Amino acid sequence: MDQINEWIGTAGDTFWMYLLIPLLTLASVYFTVRLGAVQVRLLPDMFRQLFSTPETAPDGKKAISSFQAFAISAATRVGTGNVVGVAGAIAIGGPGAVLWMWLMGLLVGAASFVESTLGQLYKVRESTGYRGGPAYYMQRGLRSRWMGVLFAILITITFGFVFSAVQSNTISGALNTSMEQATGDELAFGLKPLVGALLVAMAGLVIFGGVRRIAHVAQTLVPFMALFYILIGLAAIALNVNQVPAMFGQIVQGALGVEQFAGAAVGTVLVEGVRRGMFSNEAGMGSAPNAGATASVSHPVKQGLVQTLGVYFDTLIICSVTAFVILVSNPTYGEERGPVMTQEAMQASLGTWSLHALTVILLLLAFSSMLGNYYYGEANVRFMADRKPLVRGYQFVFLAAVFLGAIGKVDVVWTLADSTMGFMALVNLLALVLLSGVTSLMLKDYVTQLKQGRDPVFTRDRIPGLQGVECWDPEEEKSRS
């Protein structure tokens, strides 16, 4: 089993290093140039569009708001990767990985803008509001259902099942570590099924309530856990403030190869920073557009901007807090150090209580990620066949994955998911490049209306020849403006 895991991991590393990362970088540069650095130029608008008022859905209740869609995507973005993943990048690539993570976060903001804008444009109606994502713009925008089905299968397996199992496994592991510290005894195996059963019950209460309940839980949990994590992180940094100037020096020197850590060459530093950043913020992967498409907004570009803000929130704030906490503690580097670096850094700065606080944060991060992962799978199952028995079957398989993840080991499936996620991103990036011209026209329409002093409202007749768009009816949309 270890050999299989190693072989899959090596193949995945090669795929990411020599194909996916270069492709994502080139595509993001292309989008940045073609869209006039939209991810930086319209930064103030990202904040303005975050709290827009949603319309009333066909069932008479409020549709998903812009902020709720942001919260659903943030629930999966702001996950254990922000704590463990960033530590892993630093453990292997040293402080320099942080700078490449920042730079890539700014660059891939353009890819995030394109995919979430397209997700909004090609969304479809349902009783609670809207549903959409890459599978939908592949079928409707590119007239390629096979491509949409391939993407839907990949994201359902990767996010709906594997990542959900990984998150429940993380919860069991965090509880085990915290209990060891508190009592000196390892969490008994008999408690793991209990943890799994509790997670299944809690997740079931949310997912069977539909996307609205997921959105309400996400908009409650995400701001709370993010603020909690930022505050204790800042406290740890403040206690080591004398190390901050040296820390920034290490970040720059390590990124440029002036100083090497853990034997990491410049290529390793770059790849680890870029890869972990992409894992965390998910830009270009095709996951966030599934959440972004649910939002009720008056112009597709508005949610494209909001989801780009989500990339910055994840990479430039949450991931940076983790990196700073670790680096000001003068850590020991090495590949095997990744899983414990954040915990050790917190404990060294704030004491044992911070380890338990971090456990609570990891629990919330993992649980909210689980809910976002579930919705990504549901949206794509319904793309393949919108039948209630099929969706119900998906729900039970999802809950089974949560339970099995809590009691088992997920090393091999996690490594395999690394590869399936890469193929998922590859398919999505191809679609984004082919549809970037449509995004450019929508951005031009949005900016034109802004310059006229209007709150932008999009209707499908504003782009002549636009096909495959179900929503954005001229009369319906103009009545909302």
Secondary structure, DSSP 8 states (H G I E B T S, - for coil): -HHHHHHHHHHHHHHIIIIIHHHHHHHHHHHHHHTTSHHHHTHHHHHHGGG----B-TTSSB-B-HHHHHHHHHHHHSSGGGTHHHHHHHHHH-THHHHHHHHHHHHHHHHHHHHHHHHHHT-EEETTEEE--HHHHHHHHH--HHHHHHHHHHHIIIIIIIIHHHHHHHHHHHHHHHHHHHHSS---TTHHHHHHHHHHHHHHHHHTTHHHHHHHHHHHHHHHHHHHHHHHHHHHHHTTGGGHHHHHHHHHHHHTTSS-STT--HHHHHHHHHHHHHHHH-TTTTSHHHHHTTB--SSHHHHHHHHHHHHHIIIIIIHHHHHHHHHTT-----GGGHHHHHHHHHHHHH-HHHHHHHHHHHHHHHHHHHHHHHHHHHHHHHHH---HHHHHHHHHHHHHHHHHHHHS--HHHHHHHHHHHHHHHHHHHHHHHHHHHHHHHHHHHHHHHHHTT------GGGSTT--S--S--HHHHHTT-
